[in-house]
Structure formats: C-alpha cells, structure tokens
C-alpha cells in the first residue's frame, strides 16, 4: 500500500486536520512526533494522540514544553503509561489524557482506566478521547465531586 493511500485511509477525527510529517520506513508508516522529536509507528491510537497534542497546543494554548507523552507510572507494582501528561508552569502535573483508537468505544472501562491512574496522580483535569468523542472532567478532591466540562479548557483556565 502506498503512503498516500494509507494516510487517506486513516480515519477522519472530530479534531482539526493538521499537516503531519509522515514517511515510510522499514515497511512501516511513521508520523513525526513534535514533542519527542522523532518518528513513531503510525497506529490508530497514535493518530488520535498526535491530533490531540496539536489541538491542545494550537487551539487551547497548551505550552509545547509542558507536555509529556507516554509518561511512565507505577500502579500496584505494574508499569503503566499515561498517553499525555500536561504540567503547570510550576512543573506540577495537572492534566492527563487517555487516548484510544477511533474504533474503541469510550465506555466505563476507559473511565475506570484513567480513574485508576488518577488515584495515584490526583490531577484536577482528565480527558478521554478516541478522536471522535472527547470527555473532559474537572475533579475536586476536597469535595469528591467530578464535573464533566462542555469543552476542553484553555491552558490558562487550568
């Protein structure tokens, strides 16, 4: 399959289109990750992650230098990874994103996954997305309340 045909076959998402750098290497299609400054294998989940990162930076004003991708996390003795982790200007983690491929339904299991990660992290903002559906929540640990937001907040509002 040619590179241009593969890119056309990637599912359109409920996010703006971006001019990603994509190449064929070692018989694998790869996409350039601006955060890690390297090419990564282009999977459906990576397609969503790269779109969300660009959206957070370009539309929501998230500073590129305060975003980490696939950050490791130890949970019950097992190594896990957070898809996107955003830090405050003071260097504290404040916003976690769980990305799924477009064909993965955002269901209770996805919320439970990010919830388990957040038991350890205790972050005030969470986002789950499959590129088609996006659910953003604000957590108040003092009152134990979760508020689902109508939109992803701008960075300065966090």
RODO-2510 file (C-alpha; in nm, 4 decimals, decimal comma):
residues 158
     n   res          X          Y          Z
     1     x     0,0000     0,0000     0,0000
     2     x     0,1449     0,3378    -0,0930
     3     x     0,1982     0,6032     0,1723
     4     x    -0,0582     0,8437     0,0270
     5     x    -0,3260     0,5721     0,0195
     6     x    -0,2525     0,4787     0,3826
     7     x    -0,2846     0,8397     0,5005
     8     x    -0,6166     0,8782     0,3187
     9     x    -0,7359     0,5574     0,4885
    10     x    -0,6681     0,6951     0,8389
    11     x    -1,0000     0,7841     0,9919
    12     x    -1,1131     1,1459     0,9931
    13     x    -1,1395     1,2672     1,3506
    14     x    -1,3525     1,5183     1,5344
    15     x    -1,0475     1,7464     1,5539
    16     x    -0,8888     1,9879     1,3056
    17     x    -0,6753     1,8410     1,0268
    18     x    -0,3034     1,9013     1,0639
    19     x    -0,0198     1,8699     0,8101
    20     x     0,1724     1,5926     0,9836
    21     x     0,5093     1,4712     0,8590
    22     x     0,4557     1,1090     0,7579
    23     x     0,7048     0,8713     0,5993
    24     x     0,7520     0,5072     0,5115
    25     x     1,0476     0,3417     0,6876
    26     x     1,1314    -0,0256     0,7376
    27     x     0,7990    -0,1155     0,5728
    28     x     0,6144     0,0817     0,8419
    29     x     0,4302     0,4106     0,8143
    30     x     0,5591     0,6608     1,0687
    31     x     0,4430     1,0002     1,1924
    32     x     0,6698     1,2706     1,3311
    33     x     0,6066     1,3446     1,6982
    34     x     0,6897     1,7107     1,7654
    35     x     0,7096     1,6603     2,1423
    36     x     0,9645     1,3766     2,1347
    37     x     1,1207     1,4969     1,8067
    38     x     1,1151     1,1513     1,6487
    39     x     0,9160     0,9393     1,4066
    40     x     0,6784     0,6852     1,5621
    41     x     0,4843     0,3983     1,4079
    42     x     0,1511     0,5369     1,2907
    43     x    -0,1166     0,3346     1,4685
    44     x    -0,4796     0,4464     1,5020
    45     x    -0,4139     0,5421     1,8672
    46     x    -0,1037     0,7407     1,7678
    47     x    -0,3136     0,9189     1,5033
    48     x    -0,5511     1,0321     1,7816
    49     x    -0,2660     1,1240     2,0212
    50     x    -0,0892     1,3406     1,7620
    51     x    -0,4128     1,5205     1,6711
    52     x    -0,4931     1,5863     2,0367
    53     x    -0,1447     1,7189     2,1085
    54     x    -0,1655     1,9613     1,8157
    55     x    -0,5172     2,0647     1,9201
    56     x    -0,4067     2,1329     2,2775
    57     x    -0,1125     2,3410     2,1556
    58     x    -0,2683     2,5215     1,8568
    59     x    -0,6246     2,5765     1,9780
    60     x    -0,6150     2,5556     2,3571
    61     x    -0,2819     2,7311     2,4147
    62     x    -0,1027     2,4491     2,5962
    63     x     0,2744     2,5178     2,6016
    64     x     0,4555     2,2512     2,3994
    65     x     0,7344     2,2359     2,6577
    66     x     0,4886     2,1422     2,9344
    67     x     0,3523     1,8337     2,7574
    68     x     0,4912     1,4829     2,8095
    69     x     0,3842     1,1786     2,6081
    70     x     0,3625     0,8175     2,7237
    71     x     0,4910     0,9052     3,0697
    72     x     0,5523     0,6026     3,2891
    73     x     0,3517     0,5333     3,6033
    74     x     0,3857     0,2518     3,8587
    75     x     0,0448     0,1267     3,9670
    76     x     0,0085    -0,1713     4,2027
    77     x     0,3581    -0,2845     4,1113
    78     x     0,2840    -0,2761     3,7388
    79     x     0,4317    -0,0359     3,4865
    80     x     0,1652     0,1703     3,3071
    81     x     0,1854     0,4782     3,0874
    82     x    -0,0150     0,7953     3,0588
    83     x    -0,0761     0,8946     2,6960
    84     x    -0,0495     1,2698     2,7517
    85     x     0,0501     1,4469     3,0717
    86     x     0,0438     1,8251     3,0997
    87     x     0,2307     2,0231     3,3628
    88     x     0,1620     2,3595     3,5242
    89     x     0,4132     2,6406     3,4781
    90     x     0,5398     2,5432     3,8258
    91     x     0,6231     2,1925     3,6988
    92     x     0,3335     2,0114     3,8694
    93     x     0,1236     1,7613     3,6679
    94     x    -0,2306     1,8997     3,6242
    95     x    -0,3958     1,7374     3,3204
    96     x    -0,3953     1,3760     3,1997
    97     x    -0,5263     1,2458     2,8677
    98     x    -0,6105     0,8874     2,7776
    99     x    -0,6213     0,8258     2,4022
   100     x    -0,7939     0,5377     2,2317
   101     x    -0,8135     0,4392     1,8663
   102     x    -1,1241     0,5704     1,6860
   103     x    -1,2780     0,2224     1,6765
   104     x    -1,2572     0,1874     2,0568
   105     x    -1,5762     0,2958     2,2296
   106     x    -1,5364     0,5384     2,5183
   107     x    -1,7098     0,3377     2,7887
   108     x    -1,6956     0,2706     3,1607
   109     x    -1,3750     0,0671     3,1251
   110     x    -1,1924     0,3665     2,9728
   111     x    -1,3094     0,5936     3,2554
   112     x    -1,2035     0,3303     3,5093
   113     x    -0,8575     0,3102     3,3499
   114     x    -0,7892     0,6833     3,3731
   115     x    -0,9529     0,6856     3,7163
   116     x    -0,7089     0,4207     3,8420
   117     x    -0,4182     0,6254     3,7102
   118     x    -0,5591     0,9330     3,8804
   119     x    -0,5889     0,7636     4,2187
   120     x    -0,2104     0,7782     4,2162
   121     x    -0,1680     1,1121     4,0365
   122     x    -0,4577     1,3142     4,1915
   123     x    -0,4817     1,5530     3,8964
   124     x    -0,7613     1,8096     3,8724
   125     x    -0,8276     1,7581     3,4980
   126     x    -0,8794     1,4403     3,2955
   127     x    -0,9627     1,3881     2,9294
   128     x    -1,0512     1,0682     2,7468
   129     x    -1,0802     1,0648     2,3688
   130     x    -1,0937     0,8320     2,0733
   131     x    -1,0640     1,1266     1,8356
   132     x    -1,4372     1,1201     1,7714
   133     x    -1,5702     1,1621     2,1251
   134     x    -1,3980     1,3690     2,3929
   135     x    -1,4901     1,3726     2,7615
   136     x    -1,3164     1,6201     2,9880
   137     x    -1,3666     1,6254     3,3633
   138     x    -1,2618     1,8518     3,6477
   139     x    -1,2087     1,6771     3,9805
   140     x    -1,2362     1,8473     4,3179
   141     x    -1,0650     1,6173     4,5658
   142     x    -1,1785     1,8284     4,8641
   143     x    -1,5478     1,7735     4,7892
   144     x    -1,5065     1,4441     4,5979
   145     x    -1,7016     1,5931     4,3050
   146     x    -1,6459     1,5284     3,9371
   147     x    -1,7741     1,7847     3,6891
   148     x    -1,7880     1,6955     3,3200
   149     x    -1,6980     2,0017     3,1155
   150     x    -1,8669     2,1041     2,7916
   151     x    -1,5292     2,1709     2,6306
   152     x    -1,1607     2,1175     2,6896
   153     x    -1,0447     2,4259     2,8828
   154     x    -0,7747     2,6584     2,7573
   155     x    -0,4424     2,6107     2,9330
   156     x    -0,4671     2,9421     3,1201
   157     x    -0,8004     2,8312     3,2721
   158     x    -0,6473     2,5213     3,4341
***
